[in-house]
Amino acid sequence: MVNYIDTHAHLYLPEFDTDRESAVETALYRGVKRILLPNIDSTTIDPMNKMAGQFPGVCYPMMGLHPTSVKDNYREELDRVEKELSHGRYCAVGEIGVDLYWDKTRLKEQNIAFCAQLGLALKYDLPVAIHARESFDEILDILNGYQNRGLQGVFHAFTGTVENAQDIVSRGFYLGIGGIVTYKKSFLPDVIRETDLSRIILETDSPFLAPVPFRGKRNESSYIPYIAEAIGRIKDTTPEEVARVTTANACKLFQLDPYA
């Protein structure tokens, strides 16, 4: 039986307010047995946790401050993140990182917030889900200061080069591969060919970045099989094998029960 894990989906956002339960049921029907929910900021904590409570054993929340939510009040936001992490109900610190696509003026604050949350991941022995948009050099430079400290995680929605991927994998991190791998002009097939399946996990980033043939529409966790099929074609293997390996990878990284 196929058993997928969507390691990154924002199903608690308003885009799913009219059919959230149906979206989860469809994902389960298509073999996506678990869905990980990364946080954005303090405004999303309650809806995220409500969804995790509504679907126990299926939806698992993370806790973090997204880089594009690093504003003037970011220190108060970080205090809330740590308070939530102290409760012990989260599977990762995420979504965290640096985003220089939308706004470069907050780089200093984003770096401070990123480092603070890396420290929280070490404190609470949790992996990290890293957002790296137009910021691989900045993030990898920061991670140089955390080598040999047991930090683990995934580069979510990876879109970097083969060289970026090799650097990330050499540090013990995983690549989060989503719908972009199905896009005609994507460079991800080159990355996938050069990356062992043991360092890849699957994700949708719902409601964003839907795979072909749904590109431009709302993304859903039930579309994970399309991503697995694309990776299978690139690696000359079956979607079932992609599911088996990537699910084992996700269980290992996020400390999930592989038999659930």
Number of C-alpha atoms within 10 A of each C-alpha: 7 15 19 31 28 30 30 29 23 25 27 23 14 11 14 17 10 9 10 17 15 11 16 22 15 16 23 19 11 17 18 24 22 24 27 26 29 31 29 22 21 16 10 16 20 12 15 24 21 13 19 19 14 12 15 10 14 18 22 25 25 27 33 33 26 22 28 19 16 24 12 10 9 18 15 10 20 21 11 18 22 18 12 16 22 13 8 9 13 22 22 28 30 31 25 29 29 28 25 18 11 10 10 12 9 18 17 11 17 25 19 16 24 26 19 14 24 25 15 21 24 17 11 15 15 24 24 30 27 25 24 24 19 16 17 21 11 16 20 16 11 15 15 10 10 15 12 8 8 12 19 21 23 27 26 28 24 22 23 18 14 18 11 16 22 14 13 20 19 11 17 14 22 26 27 26 27 32 28 22 26 22 17 9 9 13 16 22 21 13 22 21 14 14 18 11 19 16 21 24 30 28 27 30 26 25 19 17 20 26 25 18 12 14 15 11 13 14 23 27 33 22 24 27 23 20 23 28 19 23 26 19 12 16 18 10 14 15 19 17 15 27 25 16 17 25 27 20 22 26 18 12 20 21 13 17 11 12 6 10
